[in-house]
Amino acid sequence: MEKQQSLGLLGNRKEEEEEEDMEKSGSSTGTAAVADAKIASIFIYPIKSCRGISVPYAPLTLTGFRWDRQWVVVNQKGRAISQRAESKLALVEVNMPKEAFSEGWEPTKNSYMEIKAPGMDLLKIPLCKPALVADGVSFMRWSGSALDEGDQASKWFTDFLGKPCRMVRFNAASETMDVDPVYAQGHFVMFSDQYPFMLISQESLDALNKLLNEPVPINRFRPNFLAAGCEPFSEDLWTEFKVSHFSFQGVKLCARCKVPTINQDTAIAGPEPNATLVKIRSDKVLRPDKKQQGKQIYLGQSLVCKESLTEGKAKMVKVGDPIYVINKVSTAAEAAA
């Protein structure tokens, strides 16, 4: 664990530790707190299952980071499509205006999301909300209405995937999608898989890659946060922590589907890294005395944020922000899964 020295104060170590503990809990003492890790990268995925965007900062909202998983592609029955069924979505590149991640920014009629893919023309989607409404949209256990991005977007994705599709946007004005209340009550998402945030540490990825013949990049796992400066898999244990002064709860180990096996540069799937994760990160390995969840494998921690539920400004998380662990369990077997 990397420690940061307190500057400009004299005194014995006990006094320094007391002051650091107070700083962790939010008290002002004038000392530098000892961070348990830091935020190394922040990722936003505007379109469900398409490529993410690495950003230097992002605003917190009721449903996670702003713009994260606001859009999804649906089939002709209105059912959401992900890489689990259409791996080609991994090739869809999404770009947003840089100012879109600034605090308080609102789109104008000239603000667009740009979408690219091999062999396709550039698609520009206005960031102002569309007027069309699509009924009968379904995503996991949720169903309702969404905002339809129109025929041009529909044709683009239909041509790219080779089957009838439409692109829709979550209609926050009329719809809500709550997380599983067994793990976190009163929190909401848009088109995210169950939870508004997910975190993995660089050290966990490095430990996995040491066991693989061909290392995999972090984009296989699609986290919102990449942490650094902690022990491998230590994020399994974090039940309460702060990123800067924002309070996060680790509510559930992240169960992995087939998406990590899909090369995000080629859209071609293979056996790894899941074949190795079965050996080191399965329910049977991590939680041998707990009720088994089938053939689940885990990497990363699903999160909710207390400040997401409150009004107010200055709710920005930045790359480089310190992570302070407040509470944790002793082993992965004690973590919710």
NUPABA-757211 format. One record per residue (C-alpha): residue number from 1; residue in one letter; x, y, z. Coordinates in pm, whole numbers. Example, Ala and Ser with C-alpha at 12.3 -4.5 7.8 and 13.67 -1.06 7.14 Angstrom:
BEGIN
[r 1,a,[1230,-450,780]],
[r 2,s,[1367,-106,714]],
***
This chain:
BEGIN
[r 1,m,[0,0,0]],
[r 2,e,[145,329,-107]],
[r 3,k,[147,583,174]],
[r 4,q,[162,957,145]],
[r 5,q,[368,1152,399]],
[r 6,s,[203,1425,605]],
[r 7,l,[376,1759,549]],
[r 8,g,[431,2065,764]],
[r 9,l,[340,1907,1101]],
[r 10,l,[545,1778,1389]],
[r 11,g,[436,1519,1641]],
[r 12,n,[447,1152,1717]],
[r 13,r,[315,880,1488]],
[r 14,k,[9,816,1703]],
[r 15,e,[-107,1174,1663]],
[r 16,e,[-50,1155,1287]],
[r 17,e,[-254,835,1261]],
[r 18,e,[-539,990,1457]],
[r 19,e,[-534,1291,1228]],
[r 20,e,[-527,1072,917]],
[r 21,d,[-825,872,1047]],
[r 22,m,[-1014,1196,1103]],
[r 23,e,[-926,1312,754]],
[r 24,k,[-1060,988,609]],
[r 25,s,[-1389,1044,783]],
[r 26,g,[-1414,1395,643]],
[r 27,s,[-1273,1601,932]],
[r 28,s,[-1039,1885,846]],
[r 29,t,[-703,1851,1019]],
[r 30,g,[-458,1993,769]],
[r 31,t,[-285,1657,715]],
[r 32,a,[-270,1457,395]],
[r 33,a,[-487,1146,413]],
[r 34,v,[-346,804,335]],
[r 35,a,[-519,681,21]],
[r 36,d,[-577,308,-28]],
[r 37,a,[-576,349,-406]],
[r 38,k,[-657,607,-671]],
[r 39,i,[-873,640,-979]],
[r 40,a,[-649,562,-1278]],
[r 41,s,[-915,580,-1551]],
[r 42,i,[-1283,662,-1595]],
[r 43,f,[-1486,503,-1875]],
[r 44,i,[-1829,598,-2012]],
[r 45,y,[-2027,375,-2250]],
[r 46,p,[-2297,593,-2409]],
[r 47,i,[-2445,309,-2618]],
[r 48,k,[-2498,-22,-2443]],
[r 49,s,[-2240,-280,-2563]],
[r 50,c,[-2060,-39,-2797]],
[r 51,r,[-1711,97,-2734]],
[r 52,g,[-1644,313,-2433]],
[r 53,i,[-1487,656,-2396]],
[r 54,s,[-1199,726,-2158]],
[r 55,v,[-1256,1064,-1994]],
[r 56,p,[-1054,1271,-1743]],
[r 57,y,[-1363,1349,-1532]],
[r 58,a,[-1735,1275,-1527]],
[r 59,p,[-2041,1406,-1341]],
[r 60,l,[-2241,1184,-1108]],
[r 61,t,[-2615,1155,-1175]],
[r 62,l,[-2907,960,-1034]],
[r 63,t,[-2834,667,-1267]],
[r 64,g,[-2455,665,-1267]],
[r 65,f,[-2220,877,-1474]],
[r 66,r,[-2387,1117,-1713]],
[r 67,w,[-2431,968,-2062]],
[r 68,d,[-2344,616,-1946]],
[r 69,r,[-2563,355,-2120]],
[r 70,q,[-2827,611,-2217]],
[r 71,w,[-2879,440,-2554]],
[r 72,v,[-2934,83,-2663]],
[r 73,v,[-2993,-93,-2994]],
[r 74,v,[-3309,-306,-3006]],
[r 75,n,[-3432,-571,-3247]],
[r 76,q,[-3761,-564,-3434]],
[r 77,k,[-3939,-694,-3124]],
[r 78,g,[-3799,-411,-2910]],
[r 79,r,[-3563,-638,-2722]],
[r 80,a,[-3223,-490,-2631]],
[r 81,i,[-2924,-627,-2820]],
[r 82,s,[-2585,-668,-2652]],
[r 83,q,[-2249,-816,-2744]],
[r 84,r,[-2369,-1141,-2594]],
[r 85,a,[-2585,-1185,-2907]],
[r 86,e,[-2412,-949,-3153]],
[r 87,s,[-2038,-930,-3097]],
[r 88,k,[-2004,-680,-3389]],
[r 89,l,[-2125,-410,-3152]],
[r 90,a,[-1769,-417,-3013]],
[r 91,l,[-1657,-247,-3335]],
[r 92,v,[-1893,50,-3298]],
[r 93,e,[-1692,356,-3190]],
[r 94,v,[-1873,636,-3008]],
[r 95,n,[-1751,992,-2964]],
[r 96,m,[-1905,1273,-2761]],
[r 97,p,[-1821,1644,-2742]],
[r 98,k,[-1552,1697,-2475]],
[r 99,e,[-1767,1958,-2306]],
[r 100,a,[-2046,1700,-2262]],
[r 101,f,[-1871,1578,-1947]],
[r 102,s,[-1839,1924,-1793]],
[r 103,e,[-2051,2016,-1495]],
[r 104,g,[-2383,2176,-1588]],
[r 105,w,[-2334,2144,-1965]],
[r 106,e,[-2649,2114,-2174]],
[r 107,p,[-2663,2020,-2544]],
[r 108,t,[-2770,2260,-2816]],
[r 109,k,[-2918,2184,-3157]],
[r 110,n,[-2558,2161,-3285]],
[r 111,s,[-2447,1901,-3029]],
[r 112,y,[-2402,1549,-3163]],
[r 113,m,[-2285,1202,-3066]],
[r 114,e,[-2077,1058,-3350]],
[r 115,i,[-2088,687,-3429]],
[r 116,k,[-1839,503,-3650]],
[r 117,a,[-1783,143,-3756]],
[r 118,p,[-1579,-37,-4026]],
[r 119,g,[-1733,3,-4369]],
[r 120,m,[-2000,247,-4246]],
[r 121,d,[-2054,618,-4300]],
[r 122,l,[-2038,849,-3999]],
[r 123,l,[-2367,861,-3807]],
[r 124,k,[-2445,1177,-3610]],
[r 125,i,[-2710,1161,-3338]],
[r 126,p,[-2837,1491,-3191]],
[r 127,l,[-2787,1503,-2815]],
[r 128,c,[-3110,1699,-2775]],
[r 129,k,[-3381,1448,-2690]],
[r 130,p,[-3586,1313,-2983]],
[r 131,a,[-3961,1355,-3001]],
[r 132,l,[-4046,1003,-3117]],
[r 133,v,[-4146,746,-2856]],
[r 134,a,[-4099,371,-2900]],
[r 135,d,[-4328,150,-2693]],
[r 136,g,[-4264,-212,-2605]],
[r 137,v,[-3891,-180,-2537]],
[r 138,s,[-3748,-450,-2308]],
[r 139,f,[-3413,-477,-2134]],
[r 140,m,[-3332,-757,-1891]],
[r 141,r,[-3621,-756,-1640]],
[r 142,w,[-3746,-407,-1738]],
[r 143,s,[-3996,-313,-2008]],
[r 144,g,[-4146,22,-2101]],
[r 145,s,[-4114,304,-2352]],
[r 146,a,[-3802,477,-2482]],
[r 147,l,[-3715,765,-2714]],
[r 148,d,[-3664,655,-3076]],
[r 149,e,[-3362,807,-3255]],
[r 150,g,[-3531,782,-3594]],
[r 151,d,[-3501,610,-3931]],
[r 152,q,[-3144,718,-4015]],
[r 153,a,[-3006,554,-3699]],
[r 154,s,[-3229,253,-3758]],
[r 155,k,[-3096,203,-4111]],
[r 156,w,[-2735,247,-3998]],
[r 157,f,[-2755,-26,-3734]],
[r 158,t,[-2974,-247,-3956]],
[r 159,d,[-2713,-231,-4232]],
[r 160,f,[-2424,-288,-3994]],
[r 161,l,[-2574,-582,-3806]],
[r 162,g,[-2761,-726,-4104]],
[r 163,k,[-3098,-744,-3929]],
[r 164,p,[-3379,-498,-3849]],
[r 165,c,[-3280,-272,-3559]],
[r 166,r,[-3365,57,-3401]],
[r 167,m,[-3166,279,-3167]],
[r 168,v,[-3347,410,-2861]],
[r 169,r,[-3265,640,-2572]],
[r 170,f,[-3374,595,-2213]],
[r 171,n,[-3670,819,-2135]],
[r 172,a,[-3589,940,-1785]],
[r 173,a,[-3891,1170,-1788]],
[r 174,s,[-4136,878,-1780]],
[r 175,e,[-3941,565,-1690]],
[r 176,t,[-3727,433,-1406]],
[r 177,m,[-3519,118,-1379]],
[r 178,d,[-3424,26,-1024]],
[r 179,v,[-3138,-194,-911]],
[r 180,d,[-3203,-519,-727]],
[r 181,p,[-3332,-408,-383]],
[r 182,v,[-3178,-718,-224]],
[r 183,y,[-2837,-556,-275]],
[r 184,a,[-2907,-181,-287]],
[r 185,q,[-3238,-10,-226]],
[r 186,g,[-3343,315,-389]],
[r 187,h,[-3082,326,-666]],
[r 188,f,[-3144,345,-1039]],
[r 189,v,[-2981,277,-1377]],
[r 190,m,[-3054,335,-1743]],
[r 191,f,[-2937,53,-1972]],
[r 192,s,[-2661,-73,-1741]],
[r 193,d,[-2650,-434,-1631]],
[r 194,q,[-2811,-404,-1287]],
[r 195,y,[-2586,-144,-1116]],
[r 196,p,[-2482,215,-1192]],
[r 197,f,[-2104,170,-1150]],
[r 198,m,[-1845,-105,-1172]],
[r 199,l,[-1482,-94,-1055]],
[r 200,i,[-1179,-313,-1127]],
[r 201,s,[-821,-254,-1018]],
[r 202,q,[-522,-252,-1249]],
[r 203,e,[-353,-492,-1009]],
[r 204,s,[-635,-746,-1053]],
[r 205,l,[-603,-722,-1431]],
[r 206,d,[-224,-760,-1404]],
[r 207,a,[-260,-1068,-1182]],
[r 208,l,[-498,-1227,-1432]],
[r 209,n,[-275,-1142,-1728]],
[r 210,k,[22,-1318,-1566]],
[r 211,l,[-176,-1640,-1600]],
[r 212,l,[-274,-1588,-1965]],
[r 213,n,[-70,-1673,-2273]],
[r 214,e,[-200,-1355,-2434]],
[r 215,p,[-276,-1065,-2198]],
[r 216,v,[-611,-892,-2234]],
[r 217,p,[-679,-517,-2202]],
[r 218,i,[-922,-361,-1957]],
[r 219,n,[-1180,-303,-2232]],
[r 220,r,[-1272,-673,-2212]],
[r 221,f,[-1434,-603,-1874]],
[r 222,r,[-1600,-264,-1941]],
[r 223,p,[-1561,-101,-1597]],
[r 224,n,[-1652,259,-1516]],
[r 225,f,[-1357,288,-1278]],
[r 226,l,[-1008,149,-1314]],
[r 227,a,[-838,177,-975]],
[r 228,a,[-464,152,-913]],
[r 229,g,[-231,130,-616]],
[r 230,c,[-393,-158,-423]],
[r 231,e,[-339,-530,-385]],
[r 232,p,[-477,-762,-656]],
[r 233,f,[-848,-836,-606]],
[r 234,s,[-864,-618,-295]],
[r 235,e,[-1167,-443,-445]],
[r 236,d,[-1361,-762,-373]],
[r 237,l,[-1352,-665,-6]],
[r 238,w,[-1454,-298,-23]],
[r 239,t,[-1804,-255,115]],
[r 240,e,[-1775,120,177]],
[r 241,f,[-1524,366,40]],
[r 242,k,[-1483,723,-70]],
[r 243,v,[-1363,853,-404]],
[r 244,s,[-1246,1199,-308]],
[r 245,h,[-1539,1298,-83]],
[r 246,f,[-1808,1088,-255]],
[r 247,s,[-1940,779,-73]],
[r 248,f,[-1958,452,-265]],
[r 249,q,[-2080,110,-156]],
[r 250,g,[-1948,-214,-297]],
[r 251,v,[-2273,-408,-315]],
[r 252,k,[-2196,-720,-517]],
[r 253,l,[-1909,-899,-685]],
[r 254,c,[-1944,-854,-1060]],
[r 255,a,[-2042,-1182,-1226]],
[r 256,r,[-1895,-1208,-1574]],
[r 257,c,[-2078,-1322,-1887]],
[r 258,k,[-1923,-1415,-2224]],
[r 259,v,[-1832,-1055,-2318]],
[r 260,p,[-1476,-1072,-2172]],
[r 261,t,[-1403,-1347,-2424]],
[r 262,i,[-1476,-1110,-2716]],
[r 263,n,[-1176,-928,-2861]],
[r 264,q,[-1295,-567,-2869]],
[r 265,d,[-1076,-487,-3171]],
[r 266,t,[-1195,-776,-3390]],
[r 267,a,[-1530,-885,-3237]],
[r 268,i,[-1399,-1243,-3242]],
[r 269,a,[-1461,-1456,-2932]],
[r 270,g,[-1225,-1713,-2780]],
[r 271,p,[-1206,-1919,-2460]],
[r 272,e,[-999,-1670,-2258]],
[r 273,p,[-992,-1504,-2015]],
[r 274,n,[-1300,-1686,-1886]],
[r 275,a,[-1136,-2027,-1900]],
[r 276,t,[-870,-1904,-1658]],
[r 277,l,[-1120,-1712,-1445]],
[r 278,v,[-1308,-2039,-1388]],
[r 279,k,[-992,-2177,-1225]],
[r 280,i,[-919,-1879,-999]],
[r 281,r,[-1236,-1669,-966]],
[r 282,s,[-1532,-1906,-974]],
[r 283,d,[-1801,-1942,-710]],
[r 284,k,[-1647,-2275,-614]],
[r 285,v,[-1304,-2118,-562]],
[r 286,l,[-1401,-1790,-396]],
[r 287,r,[-1709,-1901,-202]],
[r 288,p,[-1678,-2276,-140]],
[r 289,d,[-1895,-2271,172]],
[r 290,k,[-2164,-2042,29]],
[r 291,k,[-2468,-2124,-182]],
[r 292,q,[-2333,-2180,-531]],
[r 293,q,[-2456,-1948,-809]],
[r 294,g,[-2422,-2199,-1091]],
[r 295,k,[-2102,-2156,-1291]],
[r 296,q,[-2046,-1792,-1205]],
[r 297,i,[-1707,-1627,-1236]],
[r 298,y,[-1626,-1287,-1085]],
[r 299,l,[-1402,-993,-1155]],
[r 300,g,[-1467,-643,-1024]],
[r 301,q,[-1713,-491,-781]],
[r 302,s,[-2058,-346,-857]],
[r 303,l,[-2117,-9,-691]],
[r 304,v,[-2377,247,-593]],
[r 305,c,[-2307,605,-486]],
[r 306,k,[-2481,785,-202]],
[r 307,e,[-2440,1127,-363]],
[r 308,s,[-2618,1006,-678]],
[r 309,l,[-2943,1033,-483]],
[r 310,t,[-2897,1394,-373]],
[r 311,e,[-2935,1723,-554]],
[r 312,g,[-2649,1966,-583]],
[r 313,k,[-2356,2079,-792]],
[r 314,a,[-1985,1997,-790]],
[r 315,k,[-2052,1623,-820]],
[r 316,m,[-1753,1549,-1040]],
[r 317,v,[-1521,1250,-1012]],
[r 318,k,[-1177,1289,-1168]],
[r 319,v,[-889,1067,-1274]],
[r 320,g,[-633,1083,-995]],
[r 321,d,[-893,1113,-719]],
[r 322,p,[-790,918,-406]],
[r 323,i,[-982,616,-283]],
[r 324,y,[-1025,577,93]],
[r 325,v,[-1159,242,212]],
[r 326,i,[-1391,292,510]],
[r 327,n,[-1525,-60,563]],
[r 328,k,[-1437,-396,415]],
[r 329,v,[-1489,-766,466]],
[r 330,s,[-1204,-1004,539]],
[r 331,t,[-1233,-1240,243]],
[r 332,a,[-1414,-1263,-91]],
[r 333,a,[-1625,-1539,59]],
[r 334,e,[-1787,-1277,284]],
[r 335,a,[-1868,-1042,-4]],
[r 336,a,[-2214,-1037,-157]],
[r 337,a,[-2237,-1218,-491]],
***
